[in-house]
Amino acid sequence: MTTNQRKILAAIGVVLFFALPELGLGTYWLGVLNQVGIYAVLALSLNIILGHAGMFHMGHAAFFAVGAYATAILNTHYGVPIFATIPVAGFAAGLFALAVAAPIIHLRGDYLLMVTIGIVEIVRIALINDIFGLTGGANGIVGIQRPMLFGLRLTKPWQFFYLIWGFVAVSMFLFRWLEHSRFGRALKFIREDVVAAEGMGINTSRCKLSAFVIGAVWAGFTGTIFATQMRTISPGSFSYWESVVLFMIVILGGRGSQRGVLIGSFLVIGLPELFRGLQSGRMLIFGAALVVMMIFRPQGLFPAPRRHYNLPEPYRDKYL
């Protein structure tokens, strides 16, 4: 199959996918697809940190929580419209990421992994303790408004379907652009060999910290959509398990691969719903399939292809 034929098939598939609400897809499955979309955006934002920069980060749910709670607090306590809270949610998540990542950005491998696990637990416990009397404690925040778009209040699952998957499309486009930018190439060099990247003149600490903040900002944006879709949030929605799921999506799909992350989101979030009739046995089947998958294809389903660049001289002028 030629490249043009693959592009045509992909375009047809996208059109059919966005036509699903018009083709009579039920409310339940639209809700499942909405959840897949939320996790797809979160996994894409984690992919910048884990897939491109190669940092083992297991605390992404913390930034998701900061964005969701920023939206919920502004909307329920101060009456700020949902879409107006999006930049605030992203800024809050990015600022929090900058504060917690700056002291630990030099850590690598398992050490960074353990510290980021602590971050998500600190956030969860702080939310439970109802900091400043704003987070609602263990009960969370209820009564979050639905968003208004062009004078229409979004209330139906099919409306959120287009909102969420439109956001997925925008995210894929922007992260694709970032991947092929000078910054994106620098992250890949850092992932492959930090020492060699430093020898080329790349400021590795600054690049890794920037990747951390970018991923966190996008997770904060996603938190806004999640909060307004659910209308109620609680600390239990942002547990360590959510970070594990996101980590698993990126690893299963293939680090650094947008296609892999998207398919991984369908497999990890959507596939278990097909076996819901099997009750608890469905998770056993799904877990066994994951184990087999990681044994026989540890690089993931669709790993990012390796690219070769003709690096110009001097390296410092191009990559600093």
Salt bridges, closest charged atoms under 4 A:
GLU121 OE1 - ARG124 NH2 2.97
GLU179 OE2 - LYS188 NZ 3.45
GLU179 OE2 - ARG307 NH1 3.53
GLU192 OE2 - ARG191 NE 3.18
GLU192 OE1 - ARG306 NH1 3.52
GLU273 OE1 - ARG276 NE 2.76
